[in-house]
């Protein structure tokens, strides 16, 4: 699952591939925004953790990973 996180006052968004489902990511984001936790904590497929303070979240985009096309071809 591809997750894009916009952080206030940061020039770039955070993009990570997570092994979680869309519903699980949505629940974690909802818990963070409701004040249950002070940090949004997500782990990517390589085991690295991303921690974002909830008061700095601008947006979270949850979507399927994009498949990269290799080679030359016409559509």
FILUMKE-670559 format. One record per residue: residue number from 0; x, y, z of N, C-alpha, C in turn. Coordinates in pm, 1 decimal, decimal comma. Atoms other than C-alpha are relative to their C-alpha. Layout:
pt resi=NUM&n.x=X&n.y=Y&n.z=Z&ca.x=X&ca.y=Y&ca.z=Z&c.x=X&c.y=Y&c.z=Z;
...
! end
This chain:
pt resi=0&n.x=84,7&n.y=-116,4&n.z=0,0&ca.x=0,0&ca.y=0,0&ca.z=0,0&c.x=90,2&c.y=123,9&c.z=0,0;
pt resi=1&n.x=-77,0&n.y=-124,0&n.z=5,1&ca.x=145,2&ca.y=337,7&ca.z=-98,8&c.x=-67,7&c.y=104,8&c.z=88,3;
pt resi=2&n.x=50,7&n.y=-103,4&n.z=-89,2&ca.x=106,3&ca.y=610,4&ca.z=164,0&c.x=82,5&c.y=126,3&c.z=-22,3;
pt resi=3&n.x=-65,3&n.y=-130,7&n.z=14,0&ca.x=185,8&ca.y=978,1&ca.z=101,8&c.x=-46,3&c.y=86,4&c.z=116,3;
pt resi=4&n.x=30,7&n.y=-82,1&n.z=-116,6&ca.x=204,6&ca.y=1206,6&ca.z=404,2&c.x=52,4&c.y=140,4&c.z=-24,1;
pt resi=5&n.x=-39,3&n.y=-139,6&n.z=9,2&ca.x=207,0&ca.y=1583,8&ca.z=376,5&c.x=23,8&c.y=53,8&c.z=140,2;
pt resi=6&n.x=-37,5&n.y=-55,6&n.z=-129,3&ca.x=381,1&ca.y=1759,7&ca.z=663,6&c.x=5,6&c.y=150,9&c.z=-12,5;
pt resi=7&n.x=0,3&n.y=-146,3&n.z=2,1&ca.x=322,7&ca.y=2126,0&ca.z=743,5&c.x=142,5&c.y=52,3&c.z=10,6;
pt resi=8&n.x=-128,8&n.y=-69,1&n.z=-0,2&ca.x=623,3&ca.y=2352,2&ca.z=679,5&c.x=113,8&c.y=-88,9&c.z=-48,4;
pt resi=9&n.x=-102,0&n.y=85,9&n.z=60,7&ca.x=807,9&ca.y=2073,6&ca.z=492,7&c.x=-15,0&c.y=10,3&c.z=-151,5;
pt resi=10&n.x=10,2&n.y=-20,7&n.z=144,3&ca.x=892,2&ca.y=2118,6&ca.z=125,4&c.x=-42,5&c.y=-123,7&c.z=-78,4;
pt resi=11&n.x=33,4&n.y=122,5&n.z=72,3&ca.x=835,5&ca.y=1752,8&ca.z=31,0&c.x=-89,9&c.y=-88,5&c.z=83,5;
pt resi=12&n.x=83,9&n.y=95,8&n.z=-70,9&ca.x=585,6&ca.y=1484,6&ca.z=117,1&c.x=81,2&c.y=-126,6&c.z=28,5;
pt resi=13&n.x=-61,0&n.y=127,9&n.z=-33,3&ca.x=681,4&ca.y=1153,5&ca.z=274,8&c.x=-76,5&c.y=-107,5&c.z=-75,7;
pt resi=14&n.x=62,1&n.y=108,4&n.z=75,6&ca.x=613,1&ca.y=852,7&ca.z=51,2&c.x=60,7&c.y=-131,0&c.z=48,0;
pt resi=15&n.x=-49,5&n.y=129,9&n.z=-42,7&ca.x=636,1&ca.y=496,7&ca.z=178,0&c.x=-92,5&c.y=-110,9&c.z=-46,3;
pt resi=16&n.x=75,5&n.y=120,5&n.z=33,1&ca.x=524,7&ca.y=146,9&ca.z=84,1&c.x=-19,7&c.y=-76,7&c.z=129,5;
pt resi=17&n.x=31,8&n.y=68,2&n.z=-124,7&ca.x=349,4&ca.y=-18,6&ca.z=376,1&c.x=-66,7&c.y=-134,0&c.z=-29,5;
pt resi=18&n.x=63,8&n.y=129,4&n.z=11,6&ca.x=242,9&ca.y=-378,6&ca.z=421,7&c.x=-139,8&c.y=-2,4&c.z=58,9;
pt resi=19&n.x=132,9&n.y=-8,9&n.z=-60,5&ca.x=-72,4&ca.y=-260,9&ca.z=599,4&c.x=-107,4&c.y=18,8&c.z=-107,0;
pt resi=20&n.x=112,0&n.y=-24,0&n.z=91,4&ca.x=-413,4&ca.y=-253,3&ca.z=435,3&c.x=-42,5&c.y=146,6&c.z=9,9;
pt resi=21&n.x=49,3&n.y=-137,4&n.z=-0,9&ca.x=-588,2&ca.y=75,1&ca.z=352,1&c.x=-80,3&c.y=28,0&c.z=126,4;
pt resi=22&n.x=81,4&n.y=-16,9&n.z=-121,1&ca.x=-827,9&ca.y=22,5&ca.z=643,9&c.x=87,1&c.y=14,9&c.z=124,3;
pt resi=23&n.x=-89,7&n.y=-9,5&n.z=-115,7&ca.x=-540,6&ca.y=-28,8&ca.z=890,8&c.x=70,2&c.y=135,2&c.z=4,1;
pt resi=24&n.x=-64,5&n.y=-132,1&n.z=5,6&ca.x=-361,9&ca.y=286,8&ca.z=773,8&c.x=-100,2&c.y=107,5&c.z=37,9;
pt resi=25&n.x=104,1&n.y=-97,3&n.z=-31,6&ca.x=-687,7&ca.y=481,3&ca.z=793,0&c.x=-30,6&c.y=1,3&c.z=150,5;
pt resi=26&n.x=24,7&n.y=7,6&n.z=-144,4&ca.x=-744,6&ca.y=358,0&ca.z=1150,0&c.x=113,5&c.y=66,6&c.z=78,9;
pt resi=27&n.x=-114,2&n.y=-61,9&n.z=-68,3&ca.x=-392,4&ca.y=462,3&ca.z=1256,5&c.x=-2,2&c.y=152,2&c.z=-13,5;
pt resi=28&n.x=9,9&n.y=-144,9&n.z=22,2&ca.x=-439,0&ca.y=807,2&ca.z=1100,9&c.x=-114,0&c.y=57,7&c.z=83,1;
pt resi=29&n.x=114,9&n.y=-45,6&n.z=-79,1&ca.x=-780,8&ca.y=842,3&ca.z=1266,1&c.x=31,8&c.y=6,3&c.z=148,4;
pt resi=30&n.x=-40,2&n.y=-0,3&n.z=-140,6&ca.x=-637,3&ca.y=747,6&ca.z=1606,3&c.x=92,0&c.y=118,0&c.z=30,4;
pt resi=31&n.x=-92,3&n.y=-111,6&n.z=-20,4&ca.x=-360,4&ca.y=1005,2&ca.z=1564,9&c.x=-74,0&c.y=133,3&c.z=-0,9;
pt resi=32&n.x=71,5&n.y=-127,2&n.z=10,8&ca.x=-598,9&ca.y=1282,2&ca.z=1460,7&c.x=-103,1&c.y=19,7&c.z=110,8;
pt resi=33&n.x=98,1&n.y=-12,9&n.z=-108,1&ca.x=-849,2&ca.y=1206,3&ca.z=1737,3&c.x=65,2&c.y=30,1&c.z=134,7;
pt resi=34&n.x=-70,1&n.y=-33,7&n.z=-123,4&ca.x=-581,9&ca.y=1266,9&ca.z=2000,1&c.x=37,4&c.y=-120,4&c.z=85,3;
pt resi=35&n.x=-36,3&n.y=120,1&n.z=-76,6&ca.x=-533,1&ca.y=905,5&ca.z=2110,8&c.x=151,4&c.y=-15,8&c.z=10,4;
pt resi=36&n.x=-146,5&n.y=4,1&n.z=-1,2&ca.x=-163,6&ca.y=932,9&ca.z=2020,6&c.x=53,7&c.y=135,9&c.z=-42,9;
pt resi=37&n.x=-64,7&n.y=-125,5&n.z=37,6&ca.x=78,1&ca.y=1222,9&ca.z=1976,2&c.x=75,7&c.y=-11,5&c.z=-131,9;
pt resi=38&n.x=-76,4&n.y=23,6&n.z=121,9&ca.x=255,1&ca.y=1062,3&ca.z=1678,3&c.x=-75,3&c.y=-94,5&c.z=-92,6;
pt resi=39&n.x=43,6&n.y=96,6&n.z=99,2&ca.x=147,9&ca.y=897,0&ca.z=1357,3&c.x=122,0&c.y=-86,2&c.z=-28,7;
pt resi=40&n.x=-111,4&n.y=92,4&n.z=15,9&ca.x=372,4&ca.y=590,5&ca.z=1339,9&c.x=-35,9&c.y=-105,3&c.z=-103,8;
pt resi=41&n.x=19,2&n.y=98,8&n.z=105,7&ca.x=394,4&ca.y=383,4&ca.z=1021,4&c.x=133,1&c.y=-67,0&c.z=-29,8;
pt resi=42&n.x=-120,2&n.y=74,5&n.z=33,9&ca.x=642,4&ca.y=114,4&ca.z=921,4&c.x=-6,6&c.y=-39,5&c.z=-146,6;
pt resi=43&n.x=0,1&n.y=35,8&n.z=141,1&ca.x=747,7&ca.y=58,7&ca.z=561,8&c.x=35,4&c.y=-147,2&c.z=-17,6;
pt resi=44&n.x=-25,3&n.y=141,0&n.z=29,7&ca.x=811,7&ca.y=-274,7&ca.z=390,3&c.x=141,3&c.y=-44,1&c.z=33,1;
pt resi=45&n.x=-138,1&n.y=32,9&n.z=-34,7&ca.x=1184,1&ca.y=-257,4&ca.z=473,0&c.x=24,8&c.y=5,2&c.z=150,1;
pt resi=46&n.x=-13,1&n.y=-1,8&n.z=-145,1&ca.x=1117,9&ca.y=-223,6&ca.z=846,0&c.x=33,2&c.y=134,7&c.z=60,3;
pt resi=47&n.x=-29,6&n.y=-134,1&n.z=-51,7&ca.x=1191,8&ca.y=148,6&ca.z=876,4&c.x=-128,2&c.y=63,7&c.z=50,6;
pt resi=48&n.x=116,1&n.y=-68,2&n.z=-56,5&ca.x=957,4&ca.y=355,2&ca.z=1093,0&c.x=1,3&c.y=147,1&c.z=-36,8;
pt resi=49&n.x=18,8&n.y=-142,2&n.z=25,5&ca.x=821,2&ca.y=695,5&ca.z=1003,6&c.x=-89,2&c.y=52,5&c.z=110,6;
pt resi=50&n.x=75,7&n.y=-61,3&n.z=-108,5&ca.x=704,0&ca.y=910,9&ca.z=1293,3&c.x=-26,5&c.y=145,3&c.z=-36,0;
pt resi=51&n.x=38,6&n.y=-137,3&n.z=31,9&ca.x=511,6&ca.y=1232,3&ca.z=1228,8&c.x=-86,2&c.y=51,7&c.z=114,3;
pt resi=52&n.x=86,4&n.y=-58,7&n.z=-103,7&ca.x=376,3&ca.y=1457,1&ca.z=1507,0&c.x=-136,9&c.y=33,2&c.z=-58,4;
pt resi=53&n.x=135,5&n.y=-18,1&n.z=53,8&ca.x=-1,6&ca.y=1474,5&ca.z=1466,3&c.x=-33,8&c.y=146,3&c.z=-23,9;
pt resi=54&n.x=30,9&n.y=-141,8&n.z=21,2&ca.x=-7,8&ca.y=1853,3&ca.z=1496,8&c.x=67,3&c.y=55,9&c.z=-125,6;
pt resi=55&n.x=-67,1&n.y=-42,8&n.z=123,3&ca.x=212,0&ca.y=1873,6&ca.z=1182,5&c.x=-55,5&c.y=-66,5&c.z=-124,9;
pt resi=56&n.x=57,6&n.y=67,3&n.z=115,5&ca.x=-1,1&ca.y=1650,8&ca.z=957,0&c.x=-79,0&c.y=98,2&c.z=-85,4;
pt resi=57&n.x=77,1&n.y=-81,6&n.z=92,5&ca.x=-129,8&ca.y=1832,2&ca.z=650,7&c.x=-102,5&c.y=-88,0&c.z=-71,7;
pt resi=58&n.x=89,3&n.y=94,3&n.z=66,1&ca.x=-278,4&ca.y=1532,8&ca.z=463,9&c.x=64,8&c.y=-136,8&c.z=-2,9;
pt resi=59&n.x=-47,5&n.y=136,3&n.z=18,8&ca.x=-247,2&ca.y=1157,1&ca.z=422,3&c.x=-76,6&c.y=-57,9&c.z=-118,7;
pt resi=60&n.x=59,8&n.y=59,2&n.z=119,1&ca.x=-309,4&ca.y=995,0&ca.z=84,7&c.x=30,9&c.y=-149,6&c.z=0,5;
pt resi=61&n.x=-14,6&n.y=144,5&n.z=-4,5&ca.x=-368,5&ca.y=619,5&ca.z=81,6&c.x=-41,6&c.y=-55,6&c.z=-135,0;
pt resi=62&n.x=33,9&n.y=55,8&n.z=131,1&ca.x=-357,0&ca.y=430,3&ca.z=-246,0&c.x=81,0&c.y=-123,4&c.z=-31,3;
pt resi=63&n.x=-71,8&n.y=118,4&n.z=45,8&ca.x=-241,8&ca.y=123,2&ca.z=-429,4&c.x=135,1&c.y=42,5&c.z=-57,0;
pt resi=64&n.x=-130,2&n.y=-33,9&n.z=58,3&ca.x=124,1&ca.y=114,0&ca.z=-532,3&c.x=-9,2&c.y=3,6&c.z=-151,6;
pt resi=65&n.x=-1,7&n.y=-9,2&n.z=145,1&ca.x=193,3&ca.y=215,7&ca.z=-889,1&c.x=102,1&c.y=-98,1&c.z=-54,7;
pt resi=66&n.x=-90,1&n.y=95,8&n.z=63,1&ca.x=350,1&ca.y=-45,1&ca.z=-1112,6&c.x=83,7&c.y=75,6&c.z=-100,7;
pt resi=67&n.x=-88,0&n.y=-70,5&n.z=92,1&ca.x=652,1&ca.y=88,6&ca.z=-1292,2&c.x=17,7&c.y=-82,3&c.z=-127,6;
pt resi=68&n.x=-15,9&n.y=65,6&n.z=128,7&ca.x=670,6&ca.y=7,4&ca.z=-1659,9&c.x=146,2&c.y=10,0&c.z=-42,3;
pt resi=69&n.x=-139,4&n.y=5,0&n.z=40,8&ca.x=1007,1&ca.y=-95,3&ca.z=-1796,7&c.x=5,4&c.y=-24,3&c.z=-149,5;
pt resi=70&n.x=-18,9&n.y=21,9&n.z=142,1&ca.x=1119,6&ca.y=-70,7&ca.z=-2155,2&c.x=-71,0&c.y=103,6&c.z=-84,3;
pt resi=71&n.x=60,4&n.y=-91,6&n.z=95,5&ca.x=997,5&ca.y=102,8&ca.z=-2463,0&c.x=-125,6&c.y=-64,1&c.z=-56,5;
pt resi=72&n.x=123,2&n.y=52,7&n.z=55,1&ca.x=647,1&ca.y=62,7&ca.z=-2585,7&c.x=-96,2&c.y=112,4&c.z=-29,9;
pt resi=73&n.x=101,8&n.y=-98,1&n.z=30,8&ca.x=351,9&ca.y=243,3&ca.z=-2722,2&c.x=-129,9&c.y=-44,4&c.z=63,0;
pt resi=74&n.x=128,4&n.y=31,0&n.z=-61,1&ca.x=15,6&ca.y=263,3&ca.z=-2558,8&c.x=-111,8&c.y=20,5&c.z=-95,1;
! end
